[in-house]
Amino acid sequence: MSKIRFSVKNPAVKTLAGLFLLFLASCASTDNTAKSSKSAKNAPDWFFGESAAYPKSAYLTGIGSAPEKRPAEIDAINELVSVFGQKITSASSASRRMEMAQNKGLVASSDSSSLDQSILREVSQDDVIAVEIPEFFEAKNEGKWYALAVMSREKGSQIYSAMIAKNQNEIDSIVKEIASSKEPNTMLNYSRLDFAEEVAKVNEGYLKRLSVLNPTSAKKFDSNYTPVQIHKLKADMAAKIPVCVWVSEDSDGRIAKAFQEVMSSFGFNTTLGSNERYVISCKNHFTQGESANGKTQFCEYVAECALTDTFSGETLVPLSITGREGSPTYNNAEVRAKQKISAKIKSDFAGNFQKYLGDFSAF
């Protein structure tokens, strides 16, 4: 079958066709506008532009949208905090020592948010300090919720300034007490500086926000300790706290080296065989065994390790390691056992030492 071609050669007909197409386009545009107007019916002013109740001169604002109300509110908060160059983070617990310091009133707490608890279960308290969600509306025609998140520049500046000042007072107190103590270079004081560094990092985030809210107020805290400065104090102190490492049944020094690497990562110098206040001891026991058919030789191992303060007799960081390794020869089984012990020291002893630093004894 041949194809039928249709063409319009008459200019008048061409003109009429063009006008008809324009009419159809006009109808479509009018229909879309009608739908948009309908979906925005009764919408607040901030849906279209700046809010009269929350002008940008006095507030930071963020608008969020989602099919459900709570995700829309979180989206609005995320939009607001993006002004600070960040995104909201998931809800998380503060460190044990930070919680204790907050409970004792030593450092500022961020748990006074007026937001709904369902939101606070999903976002970090630090991300929503001074944030409110005063308005929202449902655009049923769109199947969406819209929310407005706001932060008063004046209120936010006051809150952040007070929190920074409180935290800095605690940092100053720690540094001054250590400097005035008769024996400043101790593990306890090192742990206190470690906490001061944590607080300084929190303050650094607060100060970044205050700089956006009120640059003049932020300038007042220029002389505050920074995390970098506190870390330098920690490193200087660690270099003055030698740690003796004593390990039995370690002919090749593999296990001792693992302890040295862990302590070096925290800035400490280690010695072998000298008498220091802080001693890491590791007593290893290896027992030979074999499989029923005699083809596999086993090395069962037990390593009892501890970081001890010899002045007080207190065990600061304990670690117990047990296991069994097999090989065609006992020598190879023992080598593998020592490799396992070394790996455990690098992971578990390092973790236990970090937990010690976060212990309440820092206060």
C-alpha positions as MATLAB code, in Angstrom:
seq = 'MSKIRFSVKNPAVKTLAGLFLLFLASCASTDNTAKSSKSAKNAPDWFFGESAAYPKSAYLTGIGSAPEKRPAEIDAINELVSVFGQKITSASSASRRMEMAQNKGLVASSDSSSLDQSILREVSQDDVIAVEIPEFFEAKNEGKWYALAVMSREKGSQIYSAMIAKNQNEIDSIVKEIASSKEPNTMLNYSRLDFAEEVAKVNEGYLKRLSVLNPTSAKKFDSNYTPVQIHKLKADMAAKIPVCVWVSEDSDGRIAKAFQEVMSSFGFNTTLGSNERYVISCKNHFTQGESANGKTQFCEYVAECALTDTFSGETLVPLSITGREGSPTYNNAEVRAKQKISAKIKSDFAGNFQKYLGDFSAF';
ca = [
       0.000    0.000    0.000;
       1.399    3.403   -0.926;
       1.820    6.043    1.761;
      -0.478    9.067    1.619;
       1.301   12.387    2.048;
      -0.590   15.459    3.244;
       0.658   18.980    2.867;
      -0.943   22.356    3.259;
      -0.050   24.682    0.464;
      -2.763   27.275    1.011;
      -1.341   30.141    3.187;
      -4.718   30.805    4.770;
      -5.058   27.218    5.889;
      -1.516   27.331    7.324;
      -2.446   30.401    9.352;
      -5.579   28.747   10.742;
      -3.612   25.643   11.698;
      -1.034   27.733   13.527;
      -3.696   29.608   15.456;
      -5.311   26.314   16.454;
      -2.015   25.001   17.845;
      -1.480   28.209   19.804;
      -4.983   27.816   21.255;
      -4.214   24.271   22.417;
      -0.945   25.392   24.039;
      -2.784   28.224   25.754;
      -5.332   25.817   27.178;
      -2.614   23.521   28.515;
      -0.792   26.437   30.150;
      -4.002   27.717   31.710;
      -4.780   24.234   33.022;
      -1.306   23.887   34.629;
      -1.591   27.329   36.211;
      -4.996   26.420   37.589;
      -3.584   23.239   39.094;
      -0.675   25.135   40.643;
      -2.962   27.758   42.112;
      -5.259   25.090   43.447;
      -2.415   23.170   45.125;
      -1.115   26.375   46.706;
      -4.549   27.474   47.882;
      -4.392   28.721   51.481;
      -0.611   28.301   51.446;
       1.375   30.585   53.797;
       3.419   33.471   52.424;
       6.741   31.648   52.846;
       5.595   29.139   50.222;
       5.881   31.906   47.622;
       8.713   34.012   49.052;
      10.031   35.606   52.231;
       7.975   35.132   55.385;
       6.589   38.316   56.912;
       6.676   36.780   60.378;
      10.218   35.424   59.959;
      12.158   37.898   57.786;
      15.650   36.912   56.661;
      17.106   39.943   58.418;
      16.186   38.390   61.772;
      15.947   34.674   60.998;
      17.665   31.880   59.159;
      15.011   29.815   57.396;
      14.664   26.559   55.520;
      11.702   25.063   53.653;
      11.288   21.318   53.287;
       8.812   19.076   51.539;
       7.956   15.376   51.537;
       4.937   13.078   51.199;
       4.781   12.827   55.015;
       4.903   15.565   57.630;
       7.920   14.431   59.694;
      10.233   13.890   56.687;
       9.181   17.350   55.472;
      10.199   18.850   58.819;
      13.570   17.070   58.726;
      14.050   18.249   55.139;
      13.372   21.818   56.288;
      15.942   21.494   59.095;
      18.460   20.117   56.610;
      17.833   23.089   54.335;
      18.361   25.502   57.241;
      21.603   23.989   58.549;
      23.030   23.908   55.017;
      23.626   27.626   55.603;
      26.382   26.506   57.980;
      27.946   24.349   55.275;
      26.782   21.036   56.711;
      23.986   18.480   56.779;
      22.114   17.152   59.778;
      23.486   13.930   61.214;
      21.709   10.930   62.680;
      20.842   10.935   66.361;
      23.739    9.657   68.442;
      24.711    9.473   72.081;
      27.401   11.718   73.490;
      30.499   10.030   74.860;
      30.223    8.695   78.395;
      32.510   11.365   79.810;
      30.688   14.123   77.915;
      27.350   12.973   79.317;
      28.798   12.921   82.826;
      30.290   16.389   82.403;
      26.940   17.679   81.134;
      25.095   16.104   84.062;
      27.535   17.754   86.456;
      27.043   21.099   84.744;
      30.697   21.321   83.709;
      29.976   21.750   79.996;
      27.037   22.937   77.938;
      24.214   20.590   77.026;
      22.226   20.731   73.786;
      19.197   18.763   74.987;
      16.838   21.717   75.451;
      15.348   21.676   71.949;
      11.660   22.542   71.564;
      11.294   20.201   68.592;
       9.036   17.173   68.699;
      10.624   14.073   70.223;
       9.894   12.080   67.065;
      12.305   14.406   65.228;
      14.926   14.376   67.976;
      15.062   10.582   67.788;
      16.306   10.899   64.210;
      18.682   13.863   64.280;
      21.602   14.954   66.427;
      20.696   17.406   69.198;
      23.696   19.548   68.263;
      22.250   20.053   64.772;
      18.969   21.549   65.979;
      20.075   23.968   68.694;
      17.778   27.038   68.538;
      15.866   25.537   65.574;
      12.065   25.704   65.556;
       9.374   24.562   63.109;
       6.595   27.105   63.649;
       4.558   26.465   60.505;
       3.680   23.748   58.024;
       0.854   22.947   55.646;
      -0.438   20.076   53.568;
      -0.835   20.516   49.817;
      -3.312   17.683   49.285;
      -3.514   18.199   45.541;
       0.240   17.542   45.333;
       0.281   14.814   47.972;
       2.944   16.752   49.873;
       3.631   18.376   53.209;
       5.623   21.600   53.448;
       7.411   22.772   56.609;
       9.203   25.951   57.633;
      12.248   25.675   59.919;
      13.542   28.884   61.505;
      16.356   30.042   63.758;
      16.263   33.458   65.350;
      19.597   35.205   64.820;
      19.319   36.932   68.194;
      18.232   33.865   70.156;
      20.681   31.601   68.339;
      23.552   33.999   68.998;
      22.723   34.142   72.695;
      22.493   30.360   73.031;
      25.676   29.593   71.098;
      27.633   32.344   72.869;
      26.612   30.999   76.274;
      27.439   27.395   75.328;
      30.842   28.321   73.909;
      31.707   30.360   76.996;
      30.679   27.534   79.372;
      32.712   24.954   77.455;
      35.717   27.231   77.282;
      35.614   27.760   81.045;
      35.945   23.997   81.540;
      38.820   23.778   79.042;
      40.619   26.677   80.765;
      40.060   25.052   84.153;
      41.574   21.734   83.007;
      44.630   23.387   81.446;
      45.271   25.604   84.491;
      44.887   22.767   87.013;
      47.323   20.580   85.080;
      49.862   23.406   84.752;
      49.755   24.088   88.494;
      49.932   20.448   89.639;
      53.129   19.114   91.203;
      53.215   16.179   88.815;
      51.533   17.278   85.575;
      52.698   14.441   83.318;
      50.399   11.571   84.279;
      47.954    9.320   82.456;
      45.110   10.940   84.385;
      46.077   14.398   83.191;
      46.559   13.064   79.676;
      42.987   11.758   79.791;
      41.790   15.154   81.016;
      43.490   16.857   78.063;
      41.893   14.271   75.789;
      38.511   15.343   77.135;
      39.424   19.018   76.725;
      40.186   18.301   73.069;
      36.754   16.714   72.652;
      35.099   19.792   74.162;
      37.193   22.071   71.941;
      35.959   20.190   68.868;
      32.362   20.732   69.984;
      33.088   24.425   70.499;
      34.634   24.644   67.051;
      31.301   23.579   65.539;
      29.363   26.021   67.704;
      31.707   28.858   66.782;
      31.263   28.133   63.080;
      27.512   28.594   63.457;
      27.877   31.700   65.584;
      30.095   33.193   62.871;
      27.158   32.911   60.462;
      24.555   34.170   62.922;
      26.564   37.031   64.394;
      30.165   37.547   63.212;
      30.743   40.273   65.824;
      29.834   37.941   68.704;
      32.022   35.190   67.242;
      35.056   37.509   67.273;
      34.916   37.616   71.070;
      36.042   33.986   71.180;
      39.121   34.362   68.980;
      41.406   33.640   71.934;
      39.729   30.312   72.744;
      41.725   27.102   72.726;
      41.344   25.258   69.429;
      41.377   21.450   69.045;
      44.769   21.743   67.336;
      46.230   23.625   70.299;
      44.891   21.105   72.827;
      46.165   18.222   70.712;
      49.611   19.824   70.782;
      49.463   19.982   74.596;
      48.516   16.290   74.634;
      51.403   15.353   72.349;
      53.880   17.331   74.459;
      52.647   15.622   77.617;
      52.696   12.116   76.103;
      56.312   12.615   75.043;
      57.154   13.153   78.733;
      55.398    9.982   79.936;
      57.587    6.966   79.104;
      55.896    3.577   79.158;
      57.886    0.427   79.900;
      56.937   -2.670   77.870;
      57.708   -6.092   79.341;
      56.666   -9.261   77.492;
      57.488  -12.901   78.299;
      57.977  -15.653   75.726;
      58.591  -13.086   72.960;
      61.980  -14.010   71.504;
      61.484  -12.159   68.217;
      59.942   -9.071   69.892;
      56.800   -9.274   67.771;
      54.367   -8.876   70.674;
      56.341   -6.063   72.325;
      56.417   -4.242   68.996;
      52.610   -4.393   68.821;
      52.349   -2.620   72.189;
      54.928   -0.063   71.088;
      52.942    0.722   67.938;
      49.728    1.207   69.906;
      51.276    3.560   72.439;
      53.172    5.428   69.728;
      49.868    6.112   67.950;
      48.800    8.020   71.079;
      52.114    9.903   71.212;
      53.850    7.937   73.988;
      57.468    6.815   73.994;
      58.151    3.254   75.102;
      61.154    1.609   76.738;
      62.161   -2.019   77.168;
      63.327   -3.254   80.535;
      63.622    0.103   82.308;
      61.753    0.946   85.481;
      59.025    3.497   84.734;
      55.872    4.557   86.535;
      53.697    3.108   83.763;
      54.376   -0.475   82.746;
      52.740   -2.679   80.142;
      53.238   -6.311   81.126;
      52.235   -9.301   79.028;
      52.645  -12.840   80.357;
      52.320  -15.409   77.583;
      51.705  -19.130   78.039;
      51.964  -21.527   75.085;
      50.922  -25.191   75.287;
      51.599  -27.794   72.640;
      48.969  -30.279   71.464;
      48.131  -32.348   68.436;
      45.186  -33.723   66.520;
      43.940  -37.290   67.011;
      45.692  -38.477   63.865;
      48.903  -36.645   64.772;
      49.002  -34.710   61.505;
      48.265  -31.287   62.987;
      50.212  -29.647   65.769;
      48.382  -27.125   67.933;
      49.572  -24.168   69.955;
      47.131  -23.102   72.639;
      47.900  -19.632   73.950;
      46.952  -17.382   76.855;
      48.183  -13.793   77.090;
      47.466  -11.822   80.254;
      48.272   -8.167   79.591;
      47.848   -4.929   81.524;
      48.911   -1.303   81.620;
      49.659   -0.583   85.281;
      50.383    2.535   87.310;
      53.140    1.233   89.584;
      52.828    4.233   91.910;
      49.226    3.478   92.829;
      49.205   -0.207   91.900;
      46.115    0.406   89.766;
      45.520   -1.552   86.570;
      44.522    1.040   84.009;
      44.039   -1.088   80.895;
      43.556   -4.876   81.176;
      43.521   -7.319   78.257;
      43.205  -11.100   78.177;
      43.760  -13.043   74.943;
      43.186  -16.769   74.419;
      43.027  -19.050   71.410;
      44.500  -21.963   69.493;
      46.381  -22.188   66.206;
      47.202  -25.285   64.191;
      49.882  -26.210   61.640;
      51.789  -29.259   60.403;
      54.643  -28.215   62.733;
      54.451  -26.808   66.249;
      56.923  -24.009   65.472;
      54.664  -22.696   62.733;
      51.628  -23.009   65.016;
      53.409  -20.946   67.680;
      54.366  -18.279   65.140;
      50.731  -18.037   64.066;
      49.667  -17.805   67.723;
      52.012  -14.854   68.273;
      50.660  -13.197   65.125;
      47.134  -13.513   66.520;
      48.181  -12.055   69.869;
      49.880   -9.122   68.137;
      46.802   -8.435   66.004;
      44.568   -8.494   69.086;
      46.851   -6.044   70.870;
      46.691   -3.617   67.950;
      42.907   -3.713   67.911;
      41.661   -4.573   71.392;
      44.381   -3.024   73.550;
      44.149    0.184   71.509;
      40.379    0.169   71.979;
      40.672   -0.489   75.712;
      43.155    2.354   76.112;
      40.755    4.694   74.319;
      37.999    3.574   76.687;
      40.282    4.336   79.628;
      40.754    7.869   78.322;
      36.979    8.248   78.176;
      36.477    7.025   81.735;
      34.829    9.264   84.335;
      38.140    9.448   86.219;
      39.019   12.330   83.903;
      36.935   14.485   86.255;
];
